[in-house]
Amino acid sequence: MGKMPGRWWTKWEDRSECFDENGTFIGDREQSATSRTFLAISHDWMDKEELDKLERIMR
């Protein structure tokens, strides 16, 4: 699906563990599938509407 919106992308400090700068997945698919938490998002920089939209995309 490509990169997240710019302001989310730049705030995700560990993104290079899973994605290259073009938004292409480079992580370990097996580990991602079994991991309980793929992405932890702080509520202090994303409002509820944005968080709800992101959750729908991820599902």
Beta strands, then each sheet from edge to edge (+ up, - down):
end
